Amino acid sequence: MNLKNSENLWVLGLFLGIIGLVSALILAVVSNLVAGPIEQAELRNTNQALRQILPPFDNQPSEKRVEFTSPNGWPVSFMAAVKDGKVVAVAAEAANPQGYAGNIQALIGLETDGAIRAVLITKQNETPGLGANICQRKVQKTIFTLFDKPAEGLAPNKILDQFDGKKASPDANWQVKKDGGEIDFISGATVTSRAVTLLVSEIDRTYLLNRDKIMQELTPAGGK
């Protein structure tokens, strides 16, 4: 068969179409096969993070989520840490699309009164050495601590740790000092500093504005 003849172009097109269809089917099958393990890995990461930002609990917080919309229109999901049938703390998760390099996602532990327990940035693409320093929790190794056992709990981060114990105002977001607020920031990474500050503030505000409904929906039946 001479494929150079125009009448055979249809044959070639059909052949390429079949190859494309088979490739698409293979990709779909592979995607379905890996979707489960990826979802399970993400769930394990979430559960590990929850143990770092919440007090001891005997439930599985990630199994039940309730979602509310923040004042800026962002979805915020809430999970409860339950101990002996009582909600002892709440975890909240949301993302701010206004990071320097896109979405910054945070998982925050909250006391039931809205005071912040801990802030953990779970996803970000900020500039290494600048904005990423605001988001990452890393233990700095020295020759004196090289062989030390890993410390329990969250690694320190002076920007994220400054939110611990604070409670946002339901009426206004926090601001960094450069904008007249009280939140410390990193020079050269102001955009990331603003984004993280706004995200933490927005999550806490959403909880405070909807606290009664959140507690009602997350409290287990027969709980307190």
N, C-alpha and C positions, 0 to 999 in steps of 0.2 A: 504494500500500500504506500503510495507516494503522498506523504503529508504536505508536500509543497503545493499540491493542487488545491484550489480554493474549495472544491466540493468536499475535501476531507477536513476542513477546519471545524466543521460541526462535530466530527468524530473526536478531534483533539479537545474541543471544548467540553464535550460530554465526559471524556476521560478525566480531564482536570476537575470537573465538577464532582465526579464520583470520589476522587482522591480527597477533595476538600470536605465532602460529606463524611467520609470515613474518619478523617482527622478530627473533625468536630465531635463525632461520636466517641472517639477514643479520649479526647480531652474531657468530655462530659462524664464519662465513666471514671476517669482518674480523679476528677474534681469531687465526685461523690464519694470515692473511696477515702480521700484525704480529709474531707470536710469533718467527719466524725472525730478523728484524732486531733485535728486542729482545735475544734471546739472543746474537746476534753482538756487539752493543754491550756487553753485560755481560762477554762474554769478552775484548773489547779492553780494557775497564777493568781487568779482573783481570790480564791480561798486563802492562799498563802498571804496575800496582801491584807486581807481582812483580819487575819490573826495578828498582824503587826500593828494595826491602827485601832483595834477594838479590845476591850477587856475580855477575859475568858467567857466563852459562851458554850452552850450545849445543844444549839440548833445548827442548821446550815443556812446562814444568812442569805446566800446567793440564790436559794431556792424560791424565795418570794421577794419580789420587787414591786414597789409602787412608784409611779412616775408623776411628777408635777412640772409645770412650766415656770421657769424663773422670770423675774421682772423683765429681763432682756429677751425673753422668748426662747431660751434654751431648755431642752428637756433635761431634767434632773431626776435620777432614779435613787430610791432610798431602800435600804435593807436594815433589818433589825438584828442586833445581838441579843439573844434571849438566854437567860439563866434562871433555872427553876421556875419557868413559866412567866417570868417578868422581863420586859424590855429594859436592858441595862445600858444600852448605847445604840447609836444609829450610824450606819455608813451611807455616804452619799457619793454618787458618781455623775460627772458631767464633763463636757468639753467646751473650751473656748476657741472659736475659729479665728481669733484675732492675734494668734501668736506670730512671731517674726517669720516662721516657716510653716505656718498652717496651724492645724488643731493642736491644742495642748489639753490632754485629758487628765483629770485628777480623781483620786479616791480619797475621801476625807472621813475621818472618824469624828463623831459628834457625841457629846454628852446629851442626855435627854432634854436638858434645858437650853441646848443650842451652843454651848461652849465647845470650841474646837479641841479635840484630843490630839490629832496628828494629820498632817497633809502629806500625801504621797502622789507624785506625778507618775502616771502609769504609761502614758504615750506622749511622745513629743519628737520633733525633728529640728530643734533649735541648734544654733551654731555651736559646734564643739569649742570648749574653752571660753565661751561667752554666755549666751543664753542657756546652753545646756547645763552650765554650772548652777543655775537657779533651780533646775528641775531634777538633777540627779542627786542621789544620796550614795556617797561612796566613802568608805573608811580609808583615810590616807595612811598608807604603809610607810614605815621608816625602817632603818636597819635595826632599831630597838624593838619594833613590834612585828617584824616580818613573820615570826613563827608563833605569834600569839593566836589563841583560839578566837574565832569570829565572835564579836560581841552580840548579845541577844538584842532584839528589837531593831528599830530603824537606825540606820547610820545618820549622823548629824548633817544638817544643812542649815546654815545660819539664816538664810532667807525664808525657807519653809518653816523652820522651827519658831520663828517670831510670831506665827499665828496661834501657837498652842495656848490654850486658855482664853483666847479672845472670843468675843461674841459680837457679830456684826449688828449694825442697826437695820431694822426692817425698811427704813426709809431711804438709805443712801449707801452706796458702795464705798469701800475703802479706796484710798489713793496713795500712791508712793510719795515720798517727801519732795521729789522734784516737781510734783503737781500740787504741792501744798498739803499733802496728807502726812501720815505718821508712819508709813510702812517703808522700811529700808529697801534699797534697790541696789543693783550692780551697775556701775557706770560702764557704758559701752553696750549694755544689754537692757536698755530702758524699755524697749517694746516688750520683751519677754517679761520683765519685772511687772509692767503694767498688766499684761495678760494674765499672769499667775495671780496677782493681787485681785484683779476683777473676778477671776474664776472662783477663788476661795470665798470672796465676799458674796458673790452671787449665789453660790451653793448654800452658804449659811443663811442668807436672807430668805431663800426659798424655803428652807426648813422652818425658820421662825414664823414666816407668814402662813405656813400650812401645818404647823406643829400638831394641832389637835387631830386633824384628819389623818396625818401620817401615823401618829401613835395609835389611833383607833384602828387603822387598817393593818398595821404591823403587829399589834398585840395579839398573841395566840388566843384561841377560844378558851375561856376560863382563866385567862391570865390577868395580870394586873397592869 
